[in-house]
Amino acid sequence: MDSEDSDKVQIGENKFVSKSILLSHLNTYNLYYKGGALQLRHREEEGEMIIEGLLNVFWGVRRPIRLQMEDEKEAGRPRPSLTSLSAETDINTFNEVTTADQSKVFSEEKEEAAHLAGEEQQDSTLSDRIARAKSDVGGRRISGRRLGIRRVRRNRCSFNGHFYNHKTAVFTPAFGSVTNVRVNSCMTTAQVMRVLLNKFKIENSPDEFSLYIVHTSGERHRLKPKDHPLALRVLRGPCEQVSKMFLMETDQVEEVTYDVAQYIKFELPVLQSFIAKLQEEEEREMQKLKKRYADMQRIIKKYMRSLADSTTR
């Protein structure tokens, strides 16, 4: 790698940016998130600059996504929240819920045991029968407690702060809710999406989705499969009030150019007048094009006639 190439950082297929420019944007990015979890680190590896850290991705899916069922190795572990900074938050929440359920079960057991003890004191002649009853009830109680705990651990999962039974195997994240993934600037769009889907055990194919940069102006650009999302996020600046990175269905979303984005926020009558003017301009251009080709045809035909006349003489 020569010195000129070492001063460049790849941000997409055949797209590079100066290392000094990227470092300048990175310093601004980290200053914006100073002391926060979204601060990024960078390092040099074999002359290549690599940025790594958390990348915020906003959910923009409209259709339900399919979730994998837990395998045996992960039985009892909830999936990470689609809007959490880490899985630890959801595990803590899950443990609180499980502890509350267990406390409720144990309280019921205590009341039941007290009731049985009272019966035993009142009727000592039936001690054998009460002992058998205690054994039976105790057996059912233990079984019920275990069943209850397993049910909570197996079925309760947190998505966007709401618990649901994952046996449905489908879920639609709230539009505009945010999650994040740990990536580096060498990872492509396809790789980042794969990490995101694997993090939440989503069965849908990565080909169904794309990453989009969405501006508050309405401008919307789809990232190409070989683009590098983290590097592009740094170059576009840290402020998510200006632009956000969304995960959306490829077949449900169209790109919106800057020219179109200027118009889409106007009221309906204004937009209708724009459409009328565009149609008038289109008609004028069509007439110009038709006249141009008609003139070309007329000249060629005139030349053909002159050639025919010269050969007949």
N, C-alpha and C positions, 0 to 999 in steps of 0.2 A: 504494500500500500504506500503510494507516494505521499509527500507532504500535503499536496493539494487535496487529495482524497481524505486524508486524516482530519482535515479542517471542516469536513462536511458530515452531516448527520442525515441518515435516510429517514424520510417521513412518509414515504409511499413508493409505489412502483415508478422507478425513474424520476423520483422527486427527492431533492436534497435541500438542506438549509445549512447555512453557516453555523458552526459550533458556537461562535461568539454571540450570534443573534439568539440562538436557543438558550444559551446560558443567561443572557440578559432577561429574556422572558421568564426563565425559571426563577431568577432572583425576585422578579416582580410577583410571580405566582406564590412563592413561599412567604414573601412579605405580607401578602393578602391573607394567607392562612397561618400566620405566625402563631405558634403554640398549639395549633390544631392537628387533628389526625390526618388532614388532607395535605399536610406538608410533604414534599417529595425529596428524595435523596438522589444524588447522582455519583457516578464513579466512572473511572476509565478502565477498560479491559481490552488489552491488545490494541491500544490506540483508539478504541471506539468508545464514545460517550454513551452511557446507559443511564436513563432516568427510571426510577422505580418508586412505587407507592400506591396509594388508593386512588381509584378513578371513580367518580360519581357517575352513575347511569340512571336515567329516569325511565320509568315504565310507561310505554305508550301503546301497549297491545290492546286491541279491542275484542278479540275472541278469547275464550277460555284456553288456558295452557294445561297440558297434561303433565301430571306429576308421577314420578316413579313411586312404586310401593317400596317400603324399607326392606333391605335384605337382612339376613340373620345376624350379620356382624353389627348392624346398626340398630337392632331392635331396641326400643326403649329410648332412643335418642331422637329429639325433635329436629326438624329441618330448621336451618337458620332463617330468621325473619327476612322477608324481601325488602324491608326498609331499615334493617339494623346495620350498625357499623361493624358488628362482629357477631358470631354465633353465641358468644358468652351471654349476651343480654337475654336471648331467648331461652338459653338453658336455665338461667337464674329464674326467669319468669315461670318456666315450666316446673322447676323444683318447688316454687312457692305454691303453685296450683296443686301439685301432687301432695305436698305437705298438708295443705288445707283439707284435701279430700281424705287423707289418712287420719287426720285429727278427728274429722267428722265420724269416720268409721269406728275409731277407737273409743270415742265418746259413747256411741251407740252400744258398743260391746260392754263398756263399764256399767251402763244402766241395766243392760240385760243380765249381767252377772249379779248385780245387787238384787234384782228381782228374784233370781233363782235362789240366792242365799236366803231371802226372806221366806220363800216357800219351804225351804229346807228346815228352817227353824220352826215353822208352824206345824209341820207334819213330819215328825221324826219317824213315824211308823212306815213312811213311804220312802225311806232313805235310799233303798236300792233303786227304786224307780226314778227318783230324782237324780241319783248319780248317773243312771243311764241317760236320762234326759239331758243332763249337763254335758255328758260326753257327746251326745248327738248334736246338741245345739252348738257346743264348742267346735265340733268338726265342721258344721256348716258355717260357723262364724269365721274360722280360719280360712276356709275355702272361699267364702265371700270376700274377705279382705284381700286375699291374694288376687282374686279375679278383678276386684275393683281397681287395685293398683295397676295391674296389667292393662286394664281397659284405658286408664288415664294415660299411661306411658305409650300405649300403642296408637291411640286415636287423637290425642290432643297435639296440635301443631299451631304455631303462631305465624300468621301472615298479615303484615300491615297492622299489627296490634290486635287482631281478632283471632280467636281460636276456632278451629273447625275440624270436622272429622275427615281425616285424609282418605278414608275409604271411598269418598266421591272421586278422588284421583284427578280432579280438575279444579282450577282456580284462576280468576282474573284479577291481577293486581290493580289497585286503584290507579287510574290514569294520573300521571304526574308525580306519583310517589317515587322516592329515590332509594337506591341501594348503591353498593359499591363493590368493586373487586380489586384485588391486589395484582397489579400488572407491571410491566416495564415497557420502555419506549421501543424495544425491539419487536414486541408482539404486534401482529397484524390484526386487522378487524376481525377476521375469521377466528383467530386464536382467542381474542378477548371475549367474543360471543360464546365460544365453546366453554371457556372458564366460567362465565356467568351462568350458563345453563346447567353445567355440572355442579356448581355451588348449590343450586336449589333443586337438583335432581329433576330437572324438566326433561320430559321424554321427547318433546317436539324436536324436529331436525333443525340444526342451525341455519339451514338453507331457507327456512320459513321467515327468518328475521334479518334485519339490517340495522346498523347503527346510523343515526342521523344527527347532524348538528342543526338545531332549531333555534332561530333568532327570535327575539321579541318582535321584530318587524314583520315576522311571518315567513321570512326567508328560510328555506329548508334544503339542506344538502345531504345526500346519501354518501356515506364513506365507502370507498371501494374496498374490495376484499384484501388488497395488499397495502392499504393505508395503515398508518401507525397511530391509533387513537390517542394514546397518552401524549405523544409528541404534539399532535394537532391540538389537543386540549390546552397544552402549555402555550402554544403559539397564539391561540385565540384569546388567551387571557383567562384569569380565574373567576371572574364575576359571572355567576349563573343567572343574574338578572338580565344579562345581555344575551347570552347563548347557553344552551344546555345540550347535553348528549342524551339522546333517547334511543331505546330499543323499541322498534316497531315492526309490524308485519310488512314484508316487502311488497306483497300484492295489494295492500290496503292504503299505501302512502305514496304520493307523488312528490317529486322534487319541486320546489318553488324557487325560481330565480329571483335575483334582486329586482329586476325590472317588474316582474309580476307582483312581488311583495309590496311594491309602492302603492298598488291599487286596491289590494284585497281588504283593506280596513275602511274603505269608503262606504257610504250608505248606498242602498240599492239603486236609487235614481241616478246617482253619480256614476255608478258602475255601468248602468244601462247606457248612459250617454257616452262613456268610454267605448263600450262595445260598438255603438253606432258609428263613432268616429273611426274605429279600427276597421270596420266593414267598408266604410267609404274609402279609406286609404287603400285597403286591399283591392277594391274595385278599380281605383285609379291605376294601381300598379299592374293589375291584370290587363287593363286596356293598353297601357304602355307596352307591356310585353307582347301582347297580341299584335300591336301595330309594328313593333320591331320585327317580328317574325314574318308578318305579312309583307313588309318592305323587302326583307331578304328574299322571300319566295318570288316576289315580283321581279327583282333584279336578276335572279338566277333564270327564271323563265324567259325574260327578255334576251339574256345572253344565249340561251338554248335555241331560241328562234333565229337569232342572227347566225348561229352556227349552221342551222338547218338550211337557211337561205343560201349561205355561201357554198354548201356542198351540192345544191341543186343547180347552180349556175354552170 
